[in-house]
Amino acid sequence: MDRNLGADPLPFDPSSATGNTDTGLYGDLFQWGRGDDGHQVVDWTESPPNVTPTTSTLSIEEDVPGHSDFITNNTSPHDWRDPQNNNLWQSVDGINNPCPPGWRVPTEDELDAELENWDPANDEGAFASDLKWPVGGYRRHSNGQLSITGGRIWSSSVDGGNAVYLLFDSFDNTGMKSLGLRAVVMSVRCVRDIVRTEDE
């Protein structure tokens, strides 16, 4: 996909963006494993950006919370769901797959392969790539505060109680895979499996 989920739709062309801080590229910010239920919406046209309200009430044994609030959690393992469910974003048939039909959240390995194409491997290289990755920030798990620093893209992969994401910023001048708390909200970029016929 050539833009983050929720980014400005056509006719907006990511290649016409003014830079990696062009808010037209930012899109929505998802808690790991949650679907497109409204919690992810950020109005980037406002100053400061307008975000959804927060609640500290966890989703107990439910994959769909039934509301659009951002769920904060200050208790380990810092997930919006209790107990955790590792299968929410797995494949196009994932329980809460937020991507359009036929698309899915990329795996850790797929984001790693994308990172290898960046030169340099930071926010500058991310935006210079064909996919124009922006630095849309994140919302904190503890209070829902929006922090517009660096780029963070969720993968569908998990590692223990955390989930794997791709971090890129200018502070350490390097892109890298990191482990994130699942109650944090970050950007999502979808991928699609291409099935080739014998004639191709």
C-alpha positions, 0 to 999 in steps of 0.5 A: 500500500502506498500510504498508511491506513487512514492517510489522505485518500485519492486524489492525494498522491504521496509522491507530492508530499512536501516531506516526511512531516506532511500530515496528509501521509500520517493517517490513523494510529492503531493499538496493536490488534484492534480493528477499525473501530474508531479508536485510531482516528486522529484529526490532523487538520486541527492544531493540536491534532484532535484524538479520540477520548481515553478510558482505563477500562480494559476489554476483558476476554473480548476482541472487540471492545464495543466502543471507539475510546483509546484504552490506556493501561499502566499495568504489565503487560500494557495491553488493551485486552485482558488476557492477551490474544496473539491472533488478532492481526494474523493474515488476511483472515485475522480476527481484527485485521484493519486492512481492506479485503485481501490486504493484511498487516505485514510481518516482522520479516517483511518490515525488515526487508523494507528497512534493508532498502532504505539509504540511509536507514533512518527517517530520511531514507524512509521518506526517500523510498518509493513508499514515502514513509512518514513520521506520524508519531504515536500515542502513549499507553499510559495516558493516550498523549500524542507524541509526534516524534519519529515513525513507528509502523506495527507488524503483525508479529509478537514477541512475548507480551509485546508486538514488533514494530519498525522504528525510524527517526533522526535521533540515532540515525538508524532504523530498527525493529523494536518491541512495543507495548500493545496498548500504544497506538502506531501507524499501520501500512498494509501489504497484499499477497500476489499470487502469480500464475504459471504464465507470469 
